[in-house]
Amino acid sequence: MALEKAVAHRPGAFKQSNKEHKHGRHRSKGSISISSKGKVSVKKLSKRNKRELNRDQRRNQAMQIRQSKRDEVLAKKRSLGVMDFAPFLVCVVPLNKDIDPNTALTLLCQCDQEAIVSKSSANVTHISVPRFKQRFSFVVPERDHDFAILDTLKVADTVLFLISAATGIENNEAIIDKWGNSILSTSFAQGSPTPLVVITDLESVVPKKRNEHKQQIQKIVNKWLPEEKVMVMDKNVDGVNVLRKIGNQKRKSILYRDRRPHMFGEEVEFVADTEGTLGTLKISGYLRGTALSVNQLIHIPGLGDFQMTQIDAPNDPHKFDKKNKYVNTMDSDDVSLIRVLERCDPSKQESLESENIPDPMDAEQTWPTQEEMETAEKEQKLKKVKKVPKGWSDYQAAWIPDDDTEFQQDQSDNDDQDLNDEFMDAMSEVISENSEGDNGDQDFASVTESEVAVNDEKYDKDIDVYAEMEELDKIKAAKSDKEFPDEIDTPKETPSRVRFQKYRGLESFRTSPWDPKENLPSDYARIFQFQNFDRTKKRVMSDQEDKDGALPGWYITVYVKHVSHLLWENFKQTNAPVTLIGMFPHEHKMSVLNVVLRRTQNYNLPIKSKERLVFQCGYRRFITNPIFSSHTNGQKHKFERFFQPDSTMVATFYAPIQFPPAPVLCYKEINNKLVLVANGSLLSCNPNRMVIKRIVLSGYPFKIHKKSAVIRFMFFNREDIVYFKPIKLRTKMGRSGHIKEPLGTHGHMKCIFDGHLNSQDTVLLNLYKRIFPKWTYQDFIVSCFNENMEN
């Protein structure tokens, strides 16, 4: 019976299934599952998302991702060796000028009895902790040199902010003073490394108030670092905990730095050449970031861009052996310890040429037409009568300017001349008053010191009257430009068609066509431009991954050639650190850079376009005179005469190419000091970005009849009205119209509008012209900085 049941067929296996009747009702989930018989469509499987996974599956997936990352890190450590990593470079920065960072550094050196401490010639303190199997390098930059702190932070792994509890808690500025606030703002603006905040001298506070004191300091720190928890460092145990935190904390990634090879110079030696003017700079230190090739260019902040001749790999002077014992290789005389990694290949080495040399003959040559030749012959026959001195030839007489040329000068020059005349008159009055006051001293009676301010003369010596007057004129001009943007007065002596002959009208500022290659200045022949910047950047970044050379973590010596001896002597006097940063291909060539800037609270006065400013773009620092434009979408961007406070602008200038992302800091020299006035980031390297200057001519209704009106004071002669007739008009109240015809010879014109014109309205005519930055680029090197401070 069991055998018969085993071979028996199922009754429903071959049962006929007829077509189901369409009853018009929706099928239930149960009927759908029965008909599908457990099958799942491929479409449903592909759309299966994370929410469909249960808790165990999600936990298992996260564990696998975490394990794969851990295995990747361990494999990297095994390939290089645990102790072959570069030490953690820590920059010690106090947030108050009264704090001595050397006391905290002494505690870190003495916190572990097994720790091995050594120092390099560049005042770098090395602490090797065998039980952690980690090494630390501590750098204390000069507090009086802000750029030295910023250059150290560019290559540091961790920044150790020091706060002293002994400074008091009643006033917030006593904890973090004005100098500390500026260091925090600039370091965050350029890209701060991994931060760590440490409180010292907490034991000087009464024990009952220590916890409250620490909590109040934590609140002050949270304004700058919301997620950072402060640590106390008063005992040896606290120092060990700080070292452990530095070695185990998660590193903050700074893209513009981590994509490039960078190094802090721990041993620096200058070897002069036979002539003595140039020499070779030997920089030794731990390489970080990416691989460094001897054929690429490097940048040293404060010195400039250079080529390399050779890269050596001496033994690590602060190294552990396999038994975790310290090995000192600095005193060894074995030459074989120093091995040469690479020597430069002149055929593959990148050039230091930054500008394109234009050929004056490589220009568009056009042959004059028959009409132009006939016109020229007629002008030759019509001789102009000029009054010339006796004995002058026709060639000398041709150099005498016509009477009309004096009217073709720029109206802005006339305005500047009038302002200078008024300023000189005002200064002469001030000087005369001072001279009269000096002569009349004997007419005054003697008074006690309490009645007269004894510091008035000293106070006046510190004030530059000329600079005060210039600032006042700038404030007035910025205020006028803010109330009446781009509006100017129509010149009366010069015809408008001559004064504004370089301007044009546009149907629409946003949609009207404008060729970016039209009427380019001669400086554009000196720059370099990419056909596709994004594609070039992607190719350069991919090439860096497969680049050969010295690997990060190695202790190497770089030979930098053709360094000026005078420049190096000036650099040594500043006590600035020597940092080396590798450059990508093309980053030495000049182009047009556009950076987005936001104003800071350090300076509340407007900044004029084409004003001298100091920029730090990424790793490079330079001086230039930028032009400002609005940060908008589209192809055309409106030129801004002033960079107003609490605003965001785009600055355009000539500078070496740099691949974004890159932070930007903008400084202005005020009273021989550099003040951070704006910060932002690199927007693009695009010479085709069009900055359009707009001027607005205004007129006022004289007679109004329905939709037509007579407008005056926009022009002052009939020819100008005919010349600008094709350009459309608009009003401040939203009306639009056009010029119909001129009336008379004194500048009145009849205009037609799309509605009834209000008598209080103002009629405007917009004219546009593309402007370009001036070639004022200058590297901010040590000698340049000293000249600025002396001036």
Phi, psi and omega in degrees: 000321179295323179291322179295321179292329183289325183265358181290146179275150176286139186293333183262009184289321181248027181284137180286135178245114180277164180292135184284144179287134179279100184271355177086355179262155178290146178281142179279167179295326179294317179294326179292318180292326179292318182289326180282339178059040175084359181282144179243131182291152179296325180297320180290324179293322181291332181268010181290122185251187186290332183292336180284343179283145177279179186296319182294321180293319179295319179296319179294322179294317178295323179294322178293320177295318179294320181292322179294321177294321179295318179296324179295317179294317180295322178295323178293320179293321181292326182290326181264335188096140186299316186270005177272358175288152175292146178298157176289115181274117185244127177260120182267116183233116173282147180264011175213135184294343180279350182274134176263111182289343182292333177293318177293324179292325177296320178296321179293327180287333184256001186288332181238127182291331180274352181292144181249124185246134176213160182231148176257175183291340180268022179060039174260122181266120180258128177238117179252122183249106183296323184289335174272344188055042181223156178234147183228141176237121183251131180237132177244097181287166180294130181286336181273001183236095184296323180293332175295322178293316181294320179293325177290320179293338179295329184247000183279152175274324183221144172246125182258103179275128181255132175232130180262128178284348181280352182280350178101163182236354184295319181245132182296328181291341177287331178281305176239107184280185183297321178294321178294322177296320179293322178295319178296315182295317180290322180293321177290327181291323180273351181106093185279141172290186183298121185272157173209123183254129183234134176259129176247166177059031178286336180289346177285348178272150177303136184304326182291336184254006183294315181296317178296320179298317180294320180295322179292324175294323178298322178295321179293320180291327182296339176293330179260319183233088186297330186258004184266132177258126184287153178239153179257138179222091177234340183237173179295323178297321178296322178296320178296319179296324178294317177297319178296319180294321179295320183284338186250352183287154181287131184281138177275131183270130174242107193297313185296336179269316185290337178281348183243150173288137180216155187206142174260124183285112179266330176230121183234133180219135179252125180247112182286148176282182181295324180286327177099339181281326179242167180196182179248130180258119180260116183244124179244141179174182180270129179278135178231167179090250181237182182290149181245123177260145183288342182271354179268166180272155177233157177237131176245111181302128182097344180241320178124199181261141184215166171257162178247151177254331188197150173231121178254161178232081175287168178293147180295120182287347182232071189236151173260149172271189182294338179266016179062034176254145183287134180241119179263111181255005182286329183270004183281141180257008182286115182289334182293347178292332180267117180243144182274123179276309185212148168239147187292149175248110184302332180286335180255350184287140180287145183275155177268006178289123184255344184238151174275134180268107183284147176266117182296338179275347180272069181224169182288122180254125180237141178267134182295147178283171181295323179294319179295323179292320178294321178296321179294323178294322178295320179293330178291323181291326180278099181276136177272136179272122180231147175272117182233154176297157180293139179094353180282142177272175177294327179294319178291325180292334180292340181276352178285124182290152176286169180292333184284341186293334180290342179268355184266006178284159184291137181296331179296327177295321178296319180297318179296323179294320179295320179295321179294321179297316178296322181293319179294324177296316180297320180293324178296323177294319179297318180294319179296321178296320179295321180293320177296322179295325180291322182287336185260022180294329184287345180280347183266151178275155180284141181230166180279167182291335181289337182275338183236140177287116185286343184266010182296317182293318178295323180294320180292330179293330182278354183256130175264110185294322180297316179294324178297316180294321178295320178295322178296317177297322179293321179295319179296317180294321179293322178294319178295320179292330178287323180281319181235081187296126173067006180279133178228162178275136178291128181293141181268323183280323183263134176299140182295328180291339176269317182295323183246038183287340178273356181265162179218162175262151180233139175296316177214129181295330184275318189254345182293138183288148176208119183286121180291345180265009186273131174052053179283146179287168182292336179293337179291344176282348182264348186262172178246146181220140179271145175292322175217103186294317182296321179292321178295319179298317180296321180291320180295318180294323179290328178291332181291334181290327182258017184282140177268160178142197179291133184270153178296142183103343182277150171268114188231166174236123183254132178259110181261123186260160175058052175262130181293132180293319179294319178295321180292323178295320177293325181292322181295330182291337181278349182058030179277148178288153177263110177244143184238131181229127178283144183252148174285162173302146178075357185280002174259351184272147184278144175204194179253121181255143176237123182236143177268128183235143174237135182290146176259176181270003182283337185217121188253009178263153179291151179249126184276148175297148182066026176266147184289121181224159177251126182245144167239104182252105183067239180267354187256145179232131185205172180242136179200170178243096186276164168250145184254147178214165182287147181266086184228170175275169178104182183267331182251139183229134187285132177289137179247127182288331183226144173266096187284154176297154179057043180221168179237128182227169174246124178261134181239133182198165174277130180197163176297149182296143175212137183272128178289161004280150178205124177288152183232131173242138182238124181244153174230137181278117181230117180055047178062023176228144179269124182245132178287113183254340181200157176212157183182218183209163179285125182272305183196168173241078191227105177290346182275001176290117187269120175257115187252124176271133180244137170237148184237120173265132185246144175224166186231143180294137177253315175222139182234130175222100183056241183271352179256153181206154175261122183250140179227170177070005172275320175228166184232012173207161187290323183296324179294323179295317179295323182293319183263014183297322182292345185277138181284156178250157172215164180238165181290341179263012171098004178277154176229150182193196180208164179278129179267308182196155174279152178238115179075198184240009185248017172099004175280145181214149178265128183233150179245134181238169182275005178193178180292131183271136178278142181291340178272359184281162177237130181268133185236146175231121185263133175234146187229149177209138177278135179240159183231153177289160176271150180279088181236021183293139178209126179296136179271079179262180188296315181296323178294320180294320180294323178295321179295319181291326179288322179289000000 
